[in-house]
Amino acid sequence: MNQEKRIYLDYNSTTPVDPRVFDAMAPYFTEKFGNAASRNHPFGWEAEEAVEKAREIIAQVLNASSKEIVFTSGATESINLAIKGLCEANEEKGKHIITQVTEHKVVLDTCKTMERRGWTVNYLPVKKDGLVDPDLLWESIRDDTMVVIIMHANNEIGTIHPTREIGGICKSKEIFFLVDGAQSFARLPTNVEEMGIDLLAASGHKIYGPKGIGFLYVRRRDPKVNLTIQIDGGSHERGKRSGTLAVPLIVGLAKATEILLDERDEENQRLKKLRDKLMMGILDALPDTVVNGSMEHRLSHNLNVAFPNVEAESLLMGMSDIACSTGSACTSASLEPSHVIKALGVREELAHSSVRFSVGRFTSEEEIDYAIKRITTTVATLREMVPLWQK
């Protein structure tokens, strides 16, 4: 691999820490190293002040109260706490869950766990563009439905679901609404009051913050959401999540949130321009390329395409200087095609040909030009190697 040319186009998987975020975190690893739970001396007070400031920053983005923000190790832990904690604390409301088939594996796997514990789960199909049908959701609600779990934006195809409409349905039926906001937090306007969201999970490493930190928004009133704690060991985070708070990471998450919020409109426009340039460059050279998912309701930095007669894994190996993926990073070790792409109703072989590209803050136009050439020439080379009877 040419070490001088390594192009990162996998920003949906993770993002590099913004240097401004790193600078904000640095003091809390050294001179400001106090434990935020140590309330008997200035070191602890200083750490607690930083944590509470971060909590306020995140809450303001969501139009929430700072008391509704619970810090965790990331969206995976947040969703586990939300689903398991909600089910255990609200069993009397019913034991029926509604979600949909293109959710991240953390939601699907946690729902499978709840099924083993006696809960019933409805996995709604999606339309060909990847969107959930609110009418189908309405029809699926039962008297014992306790929670609806629908992600704001999909991590593989960038589809932005009709979250506000879904939230309205849940409110009218007095059902909890849990949202995986890992791909949308700070990137898309999210008002938990206007959108009827009761719980929302997100991670710092998706927004140029550090890995190992995230949060769970938990509504305190109208309705109050009760959760059963999943990690014992103290009364941290208002009794919802035990463990010493990672102050430097929390500071980094807040700084990353501030930066993205301040630059969001300009950044989204720039990323959409780069994404569209990449898409048109590929389509111009390879017109039979298939774009997966809605282009109208889509994250500005996401592109997921299928290259007929090309195995995605072979393509990735053939252009190892381009960092991209065949699906979620959490399932990249699997040889099975993406469950998200299969849910769109595409042919099995096309699902095996699908690749996700995602641009980001540090992507340049020159890198897009290079990527277009590498992608299209590699696809052409691989197609020449395919036997005629397979074409």
C-alpha positions as a printed Julia matrix, in Angstrom:
391×3 Matrix{Float64}:
   0.0     0.0     0.0
   1.21    3.5    -0.82
   1.67    5.08    2.61
   1.67    8.56    1.09
  -1.84    8.05   -0.25
  -4.28    6.83    2.36
  -7.76    8.26    1.92
 -10.2     7.96    4.8
 -13.81    7.63    3.6
 -15.31    5.83    6.58
 -16.55    8.7     8.75
 -19.8     6.87    9.54
 -17.65    4.31   11.36
 -15.62    6.75   13.43
 -14.02   10.17   13.16
 -10.59   11.49   14.13
 -10.49   13.73   17.18
 -10.57   17.37   16.12
  -7.36   19.13   17.31
  -9.53   21.71   19.1
 -11.19   18.9    21.03
  -7.83   17.4    21.92
  -6.63   20.75   23.25
  -9.74   21.13   25.41
  -9.26   17.64   26.88
  -5.52   17.84   27.57
  -5.6    19.7    30.94
  -8.01   17.16   32.4
  -5.46   14.38   31.95
  -2.81   16.26   33.94
  -3.3    19.25   36.26
  -7.13   19.01   36.37
  -7.23   15.29   37.16
  -9.77   15.31   40.01
 -12.63   12.86   40.51
 -15.95   14.58   39.83
 -17.49   12.67   42.74
 -14.89   13.99   45.23
 -16.76   16.9    46.8
 -14.39   17.57   49.69
 -11.64   19.49   47.89
 -10.99   21.83   44.92
  -9.69   19.07   42.64
 -13.07   17.36   42.75
 -14.99   20.63   42.49
 -13.04   21.59   39.38
 -13.8    18.23   37.74
 -17.47   18.37   38.71
 -17.78   21.88   37.3
 -16.37   20.7    33.96
 -18.79   17.76   33.87
 -21.82   19.89   34.66
 -20.84   22.46   32.03
 -20.58   19.62   29.49
 -23.95   18.29   30.57
 -25.51   21.71   29.97
 -23.96   22.02   26.5
 -25.34   18.65   25.41
 -28.76   19.3    26.95
 -29.1    22.63   25.13
 -28.55   20.92   21.78
 -31.53   18.66   22.52
 -33.72   21.32   24.21
 -33.49   19.2    27.36
 -32.53   19.71   31.0
 -28.96   19.0    32.07
 -30.43   16.67   34.72
 -31.69   14.47   31.86
 -28.2    13.7    30.51
 -26.56   10.48   31.74
 -22.94    9.96   30.72
 -21.95    6.46   29.55
 -19.11    4.8    27.65
 -20.92    5.26   24.34
 -24.13    4.65   22.43
 -23.84    0.87   22.8
 -23.96    1.09   26.58
 -26.62    3.8    26.42
 -28.93    1.65   24.31
 -28.39   -1.38   26.53
 -29.25    0.73   29.57
 -32.26    2.24   27.82
 -33.82   -0.98   26.56
 -33.03   -3.3    29.48
 -33.51   -0.62   32.11
 -36.8     0.54   30.6
 -38.2    -2.97   30.25
 -37.29   -3.98   33.8
 -38.72   -0.8    35.33
 -41.93   -0.63   33.28
 -43.05   -4.22   32.86
 -46.51   -3.37   34.15
 -47.09   -1.13   31.11
 -46.75   -4.11   28.77
 -44.14   -6.45   27.34
 -44.31   -5.53   23.66
 -41.54   -3.69   21.79
 -41.66   -2.24   18.27
 -38.49   -1.58   16.3
 -37.43   -1.97   12.65
 -35.17   -4.24   10.66
 -32.41   -1.78    9.72
 -31.56   -0.75   13.27
 -27.96   -1.0    14.43
 -27.02   -4.42   15.77
 -26.93   -3.08   19.32
 -30.68   -2.49   19.17
 -31.44   -5.74   17.35
 -29.24   -7.86   19.62
 -30.58   -6.24   22.79
 -34.13   -6.81   21.59
 -33.26  -10.47   21.01
 -32.1   -10.61   24.62
 -35.42   -9.19   25.77
 -37.23  -11.8    23.68
 -35.35  -14.51   25.57
 -36.58  -12.86   28.76
 -40.19  -13.12   27.68
 -40.81   -9.94   25.75
 -42.43   -9.79   22.3
 -40.74   -7.72   19.6
 -42.14   -6.54   16.25
 -39.44   -5.86   13.63
 -41.04   -3.55   11.08
 -39.9    -3.8     7.44
 -38.71   -0.69    5.61
 -39.61    0.61    2.18
 -37.23    0.28   -0.78
 -35.7     3.65    0.08
 -34.97    2.47    3.61
 -37.63    4.56    5.34
 -40.01    3.29    8.0
 -43.7     3.68    7.15
 -45.43    5.54   10.02
 -48.77    4.05    8.99
 -47.39    0.55    9.44
 -46.03    1.55   12.84
 -49.48    2.82   13.83
 -51.07   -0.43   12.78
 -48.5    -2.46   14.76
 -49.2    -0.81   18.1
 -50.97   -3.04   20.62
 -52.52   -2.47   24.02
 -49.36   -3.91   25.63
 -46.85   -1.94   23.52
 -44.43   -0.3    25.94
 -41.73    1.25   23.72
 -40.96    2.08   20.09
 -37.28    2.07   19.08
 -36.44    3.78   15.79
 -33.06    5.29   14.91
 -32.93    8.91   13.73
 -30.48    8.23   10.89
 -29.14    4.93    9.58
 -25.44    4.21    9.98
 -25.07    2.33    6.68
 -27.29    4.06    4.13
 -27.74    7.43    5.87
 -31.54    7.27    5.75
 -33.2     9.88    7.97
 -36.41    8.44    9.4
 -39.55   10.56   10.03
 -38.69   10.92   13.71
 -41.07   13.77   14.48
 -44.04   11.89   13.03
 -43.1     8.71   14.88
 -42.73   10.67   18.1
 -46.19   12.12   17.62
 -47.67    8.64   17.21
 -45.94    7.45   20.38
 -47.18   10.46   22.37
 -50.75    9.95   21.21
 -50.59    6.32   22.34
 -48.66    7.08   25.57
 -45.78    4.82   24.5
 -42.11    5.48   25.23
 -39.99    6.51   22.22
 -36.3     5.55   22.19
 -34.01    6.96   19.48
 -30.52    5.87   18.46
 -29.0     9.26   17.69
 -25.43    8.1    17.16
 -25.34    9.26   13.52
 -27.53   12.34   13.91
 -26.63   14.01   17.21
 -25.48   17.6    16.56
 -25.46   16.88   12.8
 -29.24   17.24   12.5
 -31.55   19.56   14.49
 -32.99   17.46   17.31
 -35.56   18.89   19.71
 -36.71   16.17   22.1
 -39.81   18.13   23.08
 -41.0    18.85   19.56
 -40.09   15.35   18.36
 -41.63   13.49   21.28
 -38.39   11.66   22.17
 -38.19   10.07   25.62
 -34.72    8.52   25.39
 -31.84    9.24   23.0
 -28.37    7.67   22.79
 -25.22    9.08   21.17
 -21.42    8.68   21.08
 -18.57   11.17   21.03
 -16.46    9.42   18.4
 -19.02   10.01   15.65
 -18.65   13.8    15.93
 -14.85   14.26   16.11
 -14.77   13.63   19.85
 -12.98   10.85   21.75
 -13.9     7.18   21.78
 -15.21    5.65   24.98
 -17.72    8.37   25.85
 -21.39    8.91   25.09
 -24.63    9.75   26.8
 -28.24    8.77   27.24
 -30.95   11.41   27.38
 -33.67   10.28   29.82
 -36.87   12.33   30.06
 -37.72   13.49   33.6
 -41.32   14.58   33.12
 -44.34   14.27   30.79
 -43.74   11.35   31.12
 -41.05   10.63   33.68
 -38.93    7.74   32.41
 -37.83    5.24   35.04
 -34.88    2.94   34.37
 -33.49    0.02   36.34
 -29.76    0.52   36.82
 -27.64   -1.99   34.88
 -24.21   -1.32   36.45
 -24.15   -1.5    40.24
 -21.52    0.16   42.37
 -22.63    3.6    43.49
 -25.12    6.4    43.01
 -23.37    8.14   40.12
 -25.44    9.87   37.42
 -28.48   10.24   39.68
 -28.56    6.53   40.33
 -28.76    5.55   36.66
 -25.16    4.53   35.88
 -22.42    3.7    38.38
 -18.74    4.36   37.75
 -16.17    7.13   38.03
 -16.85    9.7    35.34
 -14.28   10.03   32.53
 -13.87   13.78   32.91
 -11.41   14.35   30.02
 -13.64   12.4    27.64
 -16.75   14.23   28.8
 -15.01   17.57   28.22
 -14.03   16.35   24.75
 -17.58   15.26   23.93
 -18.9    18.68   24.92
 -16.26   20.54   22.92
 -16.93   18.37   19.85
 -20.64   19.11   20.24
 -20.03   22.86   20.42
 -17.83   22.87   17.33
 -20.21   20.8    15.23
 -23.19   22.88   16.28
 -21.4    26.14   15.41
 -20.26   24.84   12.01
 -23.11   22.47   11.17
 -24.83   24.25    8.3
 -21.62   25.13    6.49
 -20.14   21.69    7.13
 -23.23   19.81    5.94
 -23.26   21.84    2.72
 -19.59   21.15    2.12
 -19.92   17.43    2.84
 -22.95   17.12    0.59
 -20.97   18.72   -2.23
 -18.1    16.27   -1.73
 -20.47   13.31   -1.4
 -22.32   14.25   -4.57
 -19.06   14.74   -6.44
 -17.98   11.26   -5.41
 -21.34    9.8    -6.43
 -21.45   11.5    -9.83
 -17.83   10.58  -10.53
 -18.63    6.93   -9.9
 -21.89    7.0   -11.86
 -20.33    8.77  -14.84
 -17.67    6.06  -15.16
 -19.86    3.14  -14.03
 -23.47    4.0   -14.97
 -24.84    0.63  -13.81
 -23.87    1.44  -10.23
 -26.87    1.28   -7.87
 -27.32    3.83   -5.06
 -28.78    2.23   -1.93
 -31.3     4.2     0.09
 -33.12    7.5    -0.25
 -31.17   10.45   -1.62
 -33.85   12.9    -0.48
 -33.89   11.88    3.18
 -30.21   11.19    3.79
 -27.24   12.33    5.87
 -25.14   14.75    3.84
 -21.9    12.78    4.21
 -23.13    9.25    3.42
 -23.03    7.3     0.15
 -23.82    3.59   -0.15
 -23.58    2.02   -3.6
 -23.62   -1.43   -5.18
 -21.31   -2.4    -8.05
 -22.92   -5.25  -10.04
 -20.61   -8.2   -10.83
 -18.09   -7.11   -8.19
 -17.64   -8.62   -4.73
 -17.42   -5.78   -2.22
 -14.73   -7.57   -0.23
 -12.6    -7.96   -3.37
 -13.05   -4.28   -4.13
 -11.91   -3.24   -0.66
  -8.85   -5.49   -0.95
  -8.05   -4.11   -4.39
  -7.98   -0.5    -3.2
  -6.58   -0.83    0.31
  -5.46    2.8     0.25
  -9.14    3.84    0.35
 -10.73    3.34    3.77
 -14.39    2.43    3.32
 -16.61   -0.44    4.46
 -19.21   -3.0     3.48
 -21.49   -2.01    6.35
 -21.42   -1.22   10.05
 -18.0    -1.4    11.69
 -19.59   -3.57   14.38
 -20.37   -6.29   11.82
 -17.45   -5.86    9.39
 -15.93   -9.2    10.41
 -18.98  -11.03    9.06
 -18.98  -12.44    5.53
 -22.75  -12.13    5.37
 -24.13   -9.21    3.36
 -25.4    -6.26    5.35
 -28.79   -6.8     7.01
 -29.57   -3.18    6.14
 -29.01   -3.64    2.4
 -30.91   -6.94    2.38
 -33.84   -5.19    4.08
 -34.17   -2.91    1.05
 -35.19   -5.93   -0.99
 -32.14   -5.96   -3.28
 -30.86   -9.19   -4.8
 -28.44  -11.24   -2.72
 -25.58  -10.73   -5.18
 -26.17   -6.98   -5.21
 -26.1    -6.92   -1.42
 -22.68   -8.6    -1.61
 -21.6    -5.81   -3.99
 -22.51   -2.89   -1.72
 -19.96   -0.5    -0.26
 -20.37    2.44    2.12
 -18.35    5.61    1.59
 -18.62    8.5     4.03
 -16.84   11.85    3.81
 -15.95   14.09    6.72
 -14.49   17.28    8.11
 -10.97   16.53    6.93
 -11.84   15.2     3.46
 -10.5    17.31    0.58
 -11.62   17.65   -3.03
  -8.26   16.28   -4.13
  -8.92   13.15   -2.1
 -12.32   12.75   -3.75
 -10.72   13.07   -7.19
  -8.19   10.41   -6.26
 -10.86    8.14   -4.77
 -13.06    8.33   -7.87
 -10.17    7.21  -10.07
  -9.13    4.4    -7.72
 -12.67    3.12   -7.22
 -13.69    3.12  -10.87
 -10.46    1.63  -12.19
 -10.46   -1.09   -9.54
 -14.08   -1.99  -10.32
 -13.25   -2.15  -14.03
 -10.25   -4.38  -13.36
 -12.26   -6.74  -11.18
 -15.02   -6.98  -13.77
 -12.5    -8.02  -16.41
 -11.62  -10.95  -14.16
 -15.22  -12.16  -13.85
 -15.99  -15.2   -16.07
 -18.41  -14.44  -18.91
 -21.0   -16.9   -17.57
 -21.22  -14.89  -14.34
 -21.74  -11.54  -16.04
